Amino acid sequence: MPTIDRIDGALVIIYPNDHNPAHVHVEKGDRAAVVILNCPHGPLELRENFGFSRTELRHIFERILSDLETFCTQWEKYHGPDRRNT
C-alpha cells in the first residue's frame, strides 16, 4: 500500500489493486476516510468517514485540494486515468 503523503500524521494511501473512481484512503490510528478526487480538477467528495472530526476533514480536504494534480498523477501511476471523468 503506497503511502503518497502524510497530513498531520495521517497516511494518505492509494491501494494498487483498487477501483475507480480515483480516490485516496486517509488513515490515522483507528480513524479512516475515503476521499474521491474527481480528477483532474475536483471537487473532492467524502465517500466514507470513520472517526475524523469535521475540522480534521476540512484540513485533509484543503491539503489534498492544494496538490490535487500530484494525487491524480499518483492514481494514474497505479491505475491509469479515471475513465469516468475523461
SULLINZI-V136761 format. One record per backbone hydrogen bond with DSSP energy under -1.0 kcal/mol. CO is the residue of the C=O (numbers start at 0). NH is the residue of the N-H. If there is no record, write none. Layout:
CO:NH, CO:NH
This chain:
1:13, 4:11, 6:9, 9:6, 10:26, 11:3, 11:4, 12:24, 14:17, 21:36, 23:34, 24:12, 25:32, 26:10, 27:30, 30:27, 31:49, 32:25, 33:46, 33:47, 34:23, 35:44, 37:41, 44:35, 47:33, 49:31, 52:56, 53:57, 54:58, 55:59, 56:60, 57:61, 58:62, 59:63, 60:64, 61:65, 63:66, 64:67, 66:70, 67:71, 68:72, 69:73, 70:74, 71:75, 72:76, 73:77, 74:78, 75:79, 80:82, 81:84, 82:85
